[in-house]
């Protein structure tokens, strides 16, 4: 789960709707897990709370795309 997103992943997600859906879902899971770990960590600062808020906003956007079937920009 610590694997970085590759350029090949991004290129495939642009042209393959099934892969794009899977890609969004996996990255939503990664984001939620990171938010959970950050929230449970000790020594939270104002910056930590800002990051949690930004992460939560991104998670909502990803979830909305998955629900709406909007898997992002398509290749031209």
Order of alpha helices (4+ residues) and beta strands (2+ residues): alpha-alpha-alpha
